[in-house]
Amino acid sequence: MLRQAMRIYLINLARRPDRLAAMQAQAGALPLTRIEAVDAASADAADVDRWFAASGPLGEIPRGDKCCLLSHRRAWEMFVASGDAHAVFLEDDVRLSPSSAALLTSDNWIPPSVQVAKLEHYGPPGQRVLLNDLRAVGEDFQLGRMLSRHTGAAAYILSRDAARVLLEEKRFNLPVDHLLFNPNNSPLFAALSPWQLVPAIARQTEFVGEKSDIEGTRVGLRRLDWTYIRRELVRFAYDLRLLPMQFIALRRGAKFVAMRAD
């Protein structure tokens, strides 16, 4: 299989040139293809909502998360139109490790069986993710097939086939990170079979001191009331449902791996 340089799609709000400049500084010699993000502050509600179910496994999707998913979808469309085999997708609030350039230059390290590779560590330090089939890639990294939830969609790689699968979806009921990286309630997880890079080469700024632009759209849905409690109970039920499969995977050699950014 012929390998090639990977295009890097950067999702960036028009009103955040500061973030664009910061990402360009991080990328250095790596060229970035900017995708203008759908802005929750100005997007037409009807144009946004037609892509989404009224509710889903995690309840109502906040407006900011809806616009975030549609921003990623714009990038997937451009990628498929390019004819490239693989592409990198970054959000403009991600922090890349110094070693990221070695992996983002080309796709020659990606095994043919890997359709989706998550590049970031999302969540608290030391969070553990159940991984199977761990294999060495590059000089200092491993890839493992994900068997448990590890959300966040600030840095990942898609194959062309994976992007096509995602673009076939005409109505969404989950935020983009749960759609890609949550086996508890995303039917697409099994179809995409995502892998996790270890150690990760990216970390969202909300874990290093800066809040996401879409955080304000989530406040109302996080108010402690019956709707919030019900949503959290549903999430817990989804977690429990996967326990038998995860126990079997552990017996067969899968491991809970502590996440960290390189």
N, C-alpha and C positions, 0 to 999 in steps of 0.2 A: 504494500500500500504506500503510495507516494505521500510523504509528509511535507508540511509547508509552514510558513510563518502564520501566526494567528492574529486576526484582527481583534482589537480590544474596543468594545463598545462601552462608552461612559455615559450613564444616564445623569443628566444635569438640568436643574431648573434654570430658566432664563434669568430669574432674579437672584441667582447665586453665582455670579462670576468669580467671587472669592473662592468658592469651592472648586470651580473649574481650574483656576490658577494653581490652587494647592495640589490638585490631582496631576496637573501637567508637570509640576515641580517634582512630585513623587515618581512619575513615570520616567522622567529623564529622556533617554533616547527612544523609549518605546512610544510609537505613535498611538494616539487615542482618537477614536471616531466618536464624536459627540452626538448623543441622542437627546433632543430636547424633551424633558420630562413633562408629562401631563400635570398641570399645576392645580392642586385642589382648591386654591384660592380663587381661581378664575375659570376653571373648566365648566362647561355647560352640564348641569345635573342630569338632564335627559340623555345626553350623549354618553355620559359615564355609566349611568344606571342600567342602560339597555344591555350591558355586558354581564350583569350580575343578577343572581337570584336574590329574592327579598331576604332570605336567611340561609344559613348553612350549618354544617356541623359545629361551628364555633359561634353561631349566632350571627347577628348583623355585622357586616364588614364596614369598618369606619371609612369615611369618604377619602381620607388620605391614602389608606391602603388600597382602595379601588384604583385611585389615580396612579399609585406606584405600580400595580400590576399592569395597567394599560401602558405605562412607560416601558416596562420590560417587554411587553408584547410588541411595541414599536421596534425595539432592538431586535427581537426574534425575526420580525418580518424583513428587516434590512439584511440580517445575516443570511436567511434563506435565499434572498434575491441575489446575494453576492456569489453563490456557488462554492464558497469555502467549505472545508470539511469540518472545522471546529472554530469556535470563537469564544472569547472571554467577555463576560458581562460584569461591569462594576457600577456600583452606586457612588455618587460623588461625596459621600461621607465616610468612605472606607480608608483605613490606614494600611498601607502595604509594607511588608517586611523588606529589609535590604536584599534578601535572597529571592524576591519575587521575580525579578527580571530573568533569572536563569530558567524559570518555568514558563513565563509568559511570552518568551521570544518565539517559540515554535511549538508544534504539537507532537514532536518526535518522541516524547516521553509517555504519551497517552496510549495505554493498551487498546487494541481494537474493540474489546468487549465493553469498554467504558463509554457510556453515552452522556453521562452527567457527572461532573466532578465539582464538589463543593470545596472552595479554597479557603473559606474563613472559619474562624472560631467565633461562634455567637453564644453569648451567655456568660455566666460567672466563671472566674478562673477555676480550672480543674474540673469543669463539667465533663461527665463521662458519656460517651456515645458507644453503643454496641456495634462493633465492626466485625466483618467476616472476610475471609480470603485476603488477608493483608499481604501486600506484595511491594517490593522495592521499586521505586521509580526515581529517575534522576540519580544524583549522587547521595543525597541526604534525606530523602523523603520516602513515604509509603502511601499507598492507596488502599483503603478498605471499603468493602461494600457496606452501606449503612443499613442497620436493622432496627434503629430506634430514632426517635425524633431529635432533630438538631436544626432548628429553624434559622432564619436570617438568609437574605438573598443579596448581600452586598458584593459578593465575589464568587463567581462560579463559571464553569466551562460547559458548553453544550456541543454535542455533535449535530450535524445537519439533520439527521433523522430525528433526534430528540426535539429539536426546534419545530420540525414539521408536526410531530405529535402534539406539541403544545398549541400550535396554531390551529389545529383542528377543533379545539375547544371553542365553542361559540357562546358559552354562558358559564360564569365562574361562581363558586360558592365558598371560596377560601382565598385568603391573601396569598400573594405569590410565593412567600417562603414556605408556607404550609403546603401549598400545591406541589412544590418541588421536593420538600425535605421532611414531610411529616407522614409516616406510614400509618399513623393512628386513624386518620380520616381522609386521606387523599387517595382515591382510586388510581391516580396517575403515578403514584410512587412505585407501585409494582411494575408498571409499564416502563418507567424510566430507569428504575434500579440505580439510584444515585450512589456515588462513591465519595468518600471523605479523604482529603489530603491531610497527612500527618507528618510533621507539624503543619498547622495552617500557616498561610502567608498573608492573611488579612484579618483585620479586626475593625468593627464599626466604631465610629467615634463616640457613640452613646456609652461605650464601655471605657473610654479614655477621656471623658470630660465634657462632651458636647451632645446636646439632645438632637434628635431627628426633627426635620421640618414637619413631619406628619404627626408628631406626638400630640399636638394640640387637638387634632381631629379625633383622638381616641379617648379624651378625658371623660366625656359623657358616658361612654360605654364601660368605663372602669369605675364608675360610682358604685359604692357598696349598697346595692339594693337587691331585690329578689332576682332581677334579670341577670345581674352579675353573678350572684351565687349559683343560679341554675346553670349558667354558662360554664363556670368552673367545675361544677359537678359533672357536667357532660364531658368536659375535657378529661377528668379523672377516669370516667367510665371508659373512654376510648383508650387511655393508657392501660387500664386493667385488661382490656380485651386482647391486647397483644402479648401479655405475659406468658401464656403457654408456648407460643411460637418462639419467644425470646429465650425461654428456659431450654427448649430443645436445641436452639442454636448454640447456647453456651455449652451444652453437653457435647456438641459436635465440633467445638473448637473456637467459636466466636469469643471475642473479648470486649469488655468494657474498657475503652481507651480514654485516658484523660486528655481533654483538648487543651491545646496551648498554641499560641502564635509564635512562629519562628523569630 
